[in-house]
Every structure is written in C-alpha cells, then in structure tokens.
Amino acid sequence: MCRLFGVVSRHVEPHPEPLATAPKSLAALSPEHPHGWGIAAHDGKTWAIHKSPTCAHADPTFHTIASNARGRIVLAHVRKATVGKTGLTNTHPFRRDAWVFAHNGTISDVAWLERRTSQSRRREITGDTDSERLFAFLMTALDEVGATYGSRRAPGGAVHRAIARVIEAATDRPRFGAINFLLSDGDVLYAHRFGRSLYVSSEAGVVRIASEAPHEGAWQEVPERSLLCIEGGVAPRVSPVEAKQRAFVGRRRLGGRGFEIRRAF
C-alpha cells in the first residue's frame, strides 16, 4: 500500500507542510512506506520530477525537494512495494508525454489491462509494477481521444469521458484490485478512489487531495468509486466526472466552499 498527495493552487508556490512537516505528511508516513518517493511539480510550463527508491523520511534530498518544489500542480507519492522490486524504474510518479501518474493499491487482473493496452504503450513500460501497466492502459484511452499531449488538445469533455469509461470497465470486474490514483497533465488533476482511502480539502485558493489528511482542517472523505477533476484558475474547483450515471447515490457539499463531490458511477 502506498500514499498519495496532490494539490492544485491558483499560483505557483511551494507546499512543504503536507509533504514534509505536518503530522501525517508523506515524510511522516514514509517509515511504513519506505520503498521510494517521488514529487512532480508543474509551474505552468513543464514538469519537474524528482524521485528516489529510498525512504523519504531518511533521505535529505526528499526534505530539500519537498521544501523547495514549486508548482501550480504538485503530485507526490511514497511507495510500499507489493508488486515489483524496489528501484527507480518502479518508483512513482511515472511520466508519459504531458501526463504524470501515481497509484495506490494492488491490481490483481494485470492480464486484463495488458490485453487492452496498445502495443506502443506496452513498449514504454520499463519497470515491473502493476501501477505502470495501469498507466499504460489509461494512456491508451487518452491516445484514442487525442489527449496524448494534454487535455486542452482534446475535444471538450473527451478526456473526462475516456478516463471514466476505462475505469468503470476495470472496477466492474470482480476482484480487479484497488485503484486509487492521481493523474495530471499540468492543467487539471484527476483523482480516483476505489479500494483505498482518499480525502479532499479546499481553502484559500488551494485544493488538496491525500490518502490521509495530513493535518487538521476542512478535509472530507471522497466517496468510493468517485472520479474527480480538480481544475486550476483564480479559484481552483473540484468537479465529479460521471460515466453512464448508473446508480446515482447522492452528493456531499464540502465545507461550504461551493462545490460538490458526488459518487461518479
């Protein structure tokens, strides 16, 4: 099991507290998740990605990067290996084209993923994790809607629908496995919950999402089977992404901030 953290803010800024200094920061959680760390920060132009197969808490480089990494979107991960050896090729986040991806959970039916992944995306896989194979599966779906180099290059709503469609197909399979993930192209951050915990908060022009709430505040649990799109701007906002909208089961307003999380499908 791993831990995730993501943030979308209106400005390019550092986010050291949830990464390194809060009671449940990634650094604090890493002794139980010691098999690698990664931080990806997007400054509005490009990604800066730093990662290592070491324990974040014991790695001075992690603390330096966590204190200084500046981004409008930041995506971070600490790994507890379940599939694949400890090594840099298996350390999250992974990057393909404009997209960066980190995963929490273990997938049982990797063969199903591989059958639905294009040959070109399979050839890009360098490690031996289920997570990288899930990313290749998602990238295949994004290729099909012309979003390889970012959501803004695809027709309106196409990225939302593509991600929702393939995740719905995967999670409908019996005993498929847990797939919490964060996925971003630097413009938006997608967050999916299935099989592991996930929380979101919004305050002072910043939306944060985490496997565990790093500190006290207006954190709310993301409902199971939710796929969220967190967009930047003057006031970053969270929107549900809905698939076929079967079994709509309700909504939750978060902290009076004027947005909703709804069970997506």
Summary of the structure (lengths in Angstrom):
residues: 265
radius of gyration: 16.8
end to end distance: 24.3
largest distance: 47.8
contacts: 931
relative contact order: 0.16
helix: 27%
strand: 31%
